[in-house]
Amino acid sequence: MRDLGALYHDVQMARVFEDSKTFADAVPRQAPEELVAIYAAKKGSAGFSIAAFARDHFEIPAAIGGTFVTDTSRSMEDHIRDLWPVLTRPADSARAHSTLLPLPAPYVVPGGRFREVYYWDSYFTMQGLVVSGRTDLVRSMLDNFAGLIETVGHIPNGNRTYYLGRSQPPYFAAMVGLYAQATDSTRALPYLAALEKEYGFWMEGSEALRPGQAHRRVVRLADGALLNRYWDDMPAPRPESYREDFALGESVPLPQRERLFRNVRAAAESGWDFSSRWMRDPRDLRSLETIDLAPIDLNSLLYHAERTIAALRRVRHAAGDRDVAARFEAAAATRRTAVLANMYDAGDGFFYDLRWTTGARVTDRPTLAAAAPLYFGLATEEQGRAVAARLERDFLKSGGFVSTLVNSGQQWDAPNGWPPLQWLSMEGVRRYGRGALADSARTRWLALNRRTYAATGKMTEKYDVLDAGRAAGGGEYPTQDGFGWSNGVALALAAQAARVQ
């Protein structure tokens, strides 16, 4: 997009496409430098139309699954299985001037505007692929992710060049574990090198940090403990949300823009874009403080990655493996100690994000991210029971678990419920002995999914869990249909329910 310069800016600001991502995904029909020169020569001429210019000189992408016709006589489960081929993209061929990072094996995309693979989405999509007997597709997606780690150093938010500055919640270790559990435990070992390299990406610069300092995705607390935060290397408007970010940046003084864009992009790396979770003022994106927070779910994920790497090193028995395993076990234990000391509030019986700059827990903004320490087994038994009780009391609604207790108009806040958070919460409380609570939440969520499917013939990316008759909303774009992680979680939960009947 940088190659298009003013042309990219002008098309986006002219609202040629309602969704900024459409033009970010469009493919120029000729070299960008040629288009820039043609645009500069023509834009001042009488009758010039920037919309016509864009449509003439770029291939405009279509929504994924937009032409799929639902057969409403089929069950929700059959509908989801019918959608797997629609949402599966074959191995890519490289295309000149495209923003797509080509992947060598097939992969599942979410659907709608999301035409590429997304990192954390894929873990929850894989839950349904396993139930569908598609471990072959799970393997090809893992191979793609391992290839990205090898070639670009990490798994980007998605396989687009404009996502290279950031990743997403690091579920690669959990994906490897899921695949090994569904097939054979030895299937995890080929991914060990990629797991360690990705871990290095998240921990880069940690060795040189002094107490109170941060570098990229790592922070060192005043007591010397290491934790992680979200980040993005490019403090500028996101190309896929260019118009929205540019306008937001114009609303603050120039010296504040770099920090604002950094916080916007870091929130996008979290996957929770956007939520009052990251905002001091839930109604004002300019109050984002993402990079000042150490998130409870991110640090639970990295604790799980450390334990996974240690376990695989011990299984492999190669030279030096025992020493490396011991090092990762120590890192996991140290992280757990830091999380429990700094991010759990015994008075509330709940986990919170940590404002690492001051050492204060963000207790005024409880969120469903508190389920992550339960899902990954980081919480003590007492803590797990306390968190489960709070989730039941405050977060469980008629349609499932609500993401936060704040209705800000942002999509990752009330009244919305999201499939990945349902899975983490249900399986998290189940791990700590609250099977009845998990079953109740599962029943409510599946009923909401089925009701929406019966009424619309669609699976959507998020749902309103407070009012079953109302479509979920909020955020920068309309609620999307498809939808990879909704399908995966629904199938996995339906299979669970069927086993106990």
URQUI-V359825 format. One record per backbone hydrogen bond with DSSP energy under -1.0 kcal/mol. CO is the residue of the C=O (numbers start at 1). NH is the residue of the N-H. If there is no record, write none. Layout:
BEGIN
co=<CO;CO>
nh=<NH;NH>
END
This chain:
BEGIN
co=<4;5;6;7;8;9;10;11;12;19;20;21;27;31;32;33;34;35;36;37;38;39;42;45;49;50;51;52;53;54;57;59;63;64;65;71;75;76;77;78;79;83;87;89;95;99;103;107;110;111;112;113;114;118;121;122;125;126;127;128;129;130;134;135;136;137;138;139;140;141;142;143;144;145;146;147;148;157;158;159;160;161;163;165;166;169;171;172;173;174;175;176;177;178;179;184;185;188;189;191;192;193;194;195;196;197;198;199;203;206;210;213;215;217;218;219;220;221;225;227;234;238;239;241;242;243;244;245;246;248;249;253;254;256;257;258;259;260;261;262;263;264;265;266;271;274;275;276;278;281;284;285;287;289;290;294;295;296;297;298;299;300;301;302;303;304;305;306;307;308;309;310;311;312;313;318;320;321;322;323;324;325;326;327;328;329;330;331;332;333;334;335;336;337;338;339;343;345;345;350;353;354;354;355;355;360;361;362;367;368;369;371;372;373;373;374;380;381;382;383;384;385;386;387;388;389;390;391;391;395;397;400;403;406;409;410;413;415;416;417;418;419;420;421;422;423;424;425;426;427;429;430;434;435;436;437;438;439;440;441;442;443;444;445;446;447;448;449;450;451;452;453;459;463;465;467;480;483;484;485;486;487;488;489;490;491;492;493;494;495;496>
nh=<7;9;10;11;12;13;14;16;15;22;24;25;59;35;36;37;38;39;40;41;42;43;45;48;53;54;55;56;57;58;29;27;66;112;68;74;79;80;81;82;83;87;109;107;98;161;92;89;484;114;64;115;111;122;125;126;129;130;131;132;134;133;138;139;140;141;142;143;144;145;146;147;148;149;150;151;152;119;160;101;163;164;166;233;157;171;175;176;177;178;179;180;181;182;183;187;188;191;192;195;196;197;198;199;200;201;202;203;206;209;213;220;218;229;215;227;212;224;221;219;236;241;242;245;246;247;248;249;250;251;252;256;257;260;261;262;263;264;265;266;267;268;269;270;273;412;278;279;289;284;287;288;280;292;293;354;299;300;301;302;303;304;305;306;307;308;309;310;311;312;313;314;315;316;317;321;324;325;326;327;328;329;330;331;332;333;334;335;336;337;338;339;340;341;342;343;352;349;350;345;362;294;356;358;359;355;363;365;370;371;372;375;376;378;379;377;384;385;386;387;388;389;390;391;392;393;394;395;396;402;400;397;368;414;475;413;416;465;403;463;422;423;424;425;426;427;428;429;430;431;434;433;438;439;440;441;442;443;444;445;446;447;448;449;450;451;452;453;454;455;456;457;482;417;399;470;461;487;488;489;490;491;492;493;494;495;496;497;498;499;500>
END
